[in-house]
């Protein structure tokens, strides 16, 4: 059977990784049995470590423990008591140790401020409309209308600033590794 150049090119990285892992396994001390953790990336690269804290966070849920003996890596699952320890951020926290509740509280504060500003805007619009509905305008009425418009502009500016803060919060959460669903 002939293997195309493209098939050889796709297999080569996997063969290099497999050979590297075999070489690394041969160098491991053979004192008793050790637990090794294995995961596979979407592009087929296999990761292997004996330190669960070194498993990249996005692969921790899919990493499988295996028993390594002096004769090599067994594909048998490790005993239940040797599950990966949580030495780094857990799946319930971001890279900075913040959980969903912490992020949601920050978002709720911004949402509360925005709701308050929206209500304030609605009230100002009603007051302006009431002032405009008067049949006779006095200088005081015109000054009040000018003040309502200025207050509306201020509230609109505060609302746009809050929207920018929400976008910054979403970006901060993304950089910290928080799941996108935490800010919904």
C-alpha positions in Angstrom: 0.0 0.0 0.0 1.3 3.4 -1.0 1.2 6.3 1.5 0.8 9.8 0.0 3.1 12.6 0.9 0.2 14.4 2.6 -0.5 11.3 4.8 3.2 11.0 5.7 3.2 14.7 6.6 0.1 14.3 8.8 1.5 11.2 10.6 5.0 12.6 11.1 4.2 14.9 14.1 2.4 12.0 15.9 5.3 9.7 15.3 7.7 12.3 16.7 5.6 12.8 19.8 5.2 9.0 20.2 8.9 8.4 19.9 9.6 11.3 22.3 7.2 9.9 24.8 8.7 6.4 24.6 12.2 7.9 25.1 11.0 9.9 28.1 9.2 6.9 29.6 12.5 4.9 29.3 14.3 7.6 31.2 11.8 7.6 34.1 12.9 5.9 37.3 11.4 2.5 37.7 10.9 2.6 41.5 7.5 1.3 42.1 4.4 2.4 40.2 3.8 6.1 39.4 0.8 7.8 38.1 1.1 9.6 34.7 -1.6 11.9 33.3 -2.3 11.9 29.6 -4.3 14.3 27.4 -4.7 14.9 23.7 -5.0 18.3 22.0 -7.4 18.9 19.2 -4.6 18.6 16.7 -3.7 15.2 18.0 -0.6 16.0 20.1 -0.5 13.8 23.2 0.6 15.4 26.5 2.0 13.4 29.4 3.1 14.4 32.9 3.4 13.0 36.4 2.4 16.4 37.9 -1.3 17.1 37.7 -0.6 20.8 38.3 1.3 20.9 34.9 -1.8 19.8 32.9 -3.0 22.8 30.9 -6.3 23.9 32.5 -8.3 23.4 29.3 -7.3 19.7 29.3 -7.7 18.9 33.0 -11.2 17.6 32.6 -10.2 15.2 29.8 -6.8 14.1 31.2 -6.7 10.5 32.2 -4.5 9.0 34.9 -2.5 5.8 34.0 -0.2 3.6 36.1 3.4 3.7 35.0 5.5 0.7 36.1 9.1 -0.2 35.5 8.1 -1.9 32.3 6.3 1.1 30.8 3.0 2.9 30.7 -0.1 0.9 31.2 -3.3 2.0 29.6 -5.1 0.7 32.7 -6.7 3.6 34.7 -5.0 4.5 37.9 -6.7 3.6 41.2 -9.4 6.1 42.2 -7.5 7.5 45.1 -4.8 8.8 42.8 -7.0 11.3 40.9 -5.3 14.6 39.9 -4.8 16.9 42.9 -6.0 20.5 42.4 -2.6 22.2 42.7 -3.5 25.0 40.3 -6.8 26.8 39.6 -9.7 24.4 39.7 -12.3 24.1 37.0 -14.6 26.2 39.2 -12.2 29.2 39.2 -10.4 31.3 36.6 -6.6 31.6 36.4 -6.7 34.3 39.1 -8.8 32.1 41.5 -12.1 33.9 41.0 -15.2 31.9 40.7 -18.4 32.5 38.7 -20.1 34.2 41.7 -17.3 36.8 41.8 -17.6 37.6 38.1 -21.4 37.6 38.3 -21.4 40.0 41.2 -19.2 42.5 39.2 -21.6 42.2 36.3 -24.7 42.6 38.5 -23.2 45.8 39.9 -22.9 47.2 36.4 -26.4 46.0 35.5 -27.8 47.7 38.6 -26.1 51.0 37.7 -27.4 50.8 34.2 -31.0 50.0 35.3 -30.8 53.0 37.6 -29.5 55.3 34.9 -32.2 54.0 32.4 -34.9 54.8 35.0 -33.3 58.3 35.6 -33.3 58.9 31.8 -37.0 57.9 31.5 -37.9 60.2 34.3 -36.0 63.1 32.7 -37.6 62.5 29.4 -41.1 62.6 31.0 -40.2 65.8 32.8 -39.0 67.4 29.6 -42.1 66.2 27.7 -44.3 67.7 30.4 -42.4 71.0 30.3 -42.7 71.1 26.5 -46.4 70.5 26.7 -47.1 73.8 28.4 -49.0 76.3 26.3 -47.0 79.3 27.4 -43.2 79.3 27.9 -41.6 81.5 30.5 -37.9 82.1 30.8 -37.9 79.7 33.7 -39.6 77.0 31.6 -37.0 77.4 28.9 -34.2 77.2 31.5 -35.7 74.1 33.0 -35.9 72.5 29.5 -32.3 73.3 28.9 -31.4 71.7 32.3 -33.4 68.6 31.4 -31.6 68.3 28.1 -28.2 68.7 29.8 -29.1 66.1 32.4 -30.2 63.7 29.6 -26.8 64.2 27.9 -25.0 63.5 31.2 -27.1 60.3 31.8 -26.5 59.2 28.2 -22.7 59.7 28.7 -22.8 57.7 31.9 -24.7 54.9 30.1 -22.1 54.7 27.4 -19.3 54.6 30.0 -21.1 51.7 31.7 -21.3 49.9 28.3 -17.5 50.4 27.9 -17.0 49.0 31.5 -19.1 45.9 30.6 -17.0 45.3 27.5 -13.8 45.8 29.6 -15.2 43.3 32.2 -15.9 40.7 29.4 -12.3 41.2 28.1 -10.8 40.9 31.6 -12.8 37.7 32.2 -11.6 36.3 28.9 -8.0 37.0 29.7 -8.4 35.4 33.1 -9.7 32.2 31.5 -13.3 32.6 32.9 -15.8 30.7 30.8 -18.0 33.0 28.7 -21.2 31.7 30.4 -20.1 33.2 33.7 -21.0 36.7 32.5 -24.5 35.9 31.3 
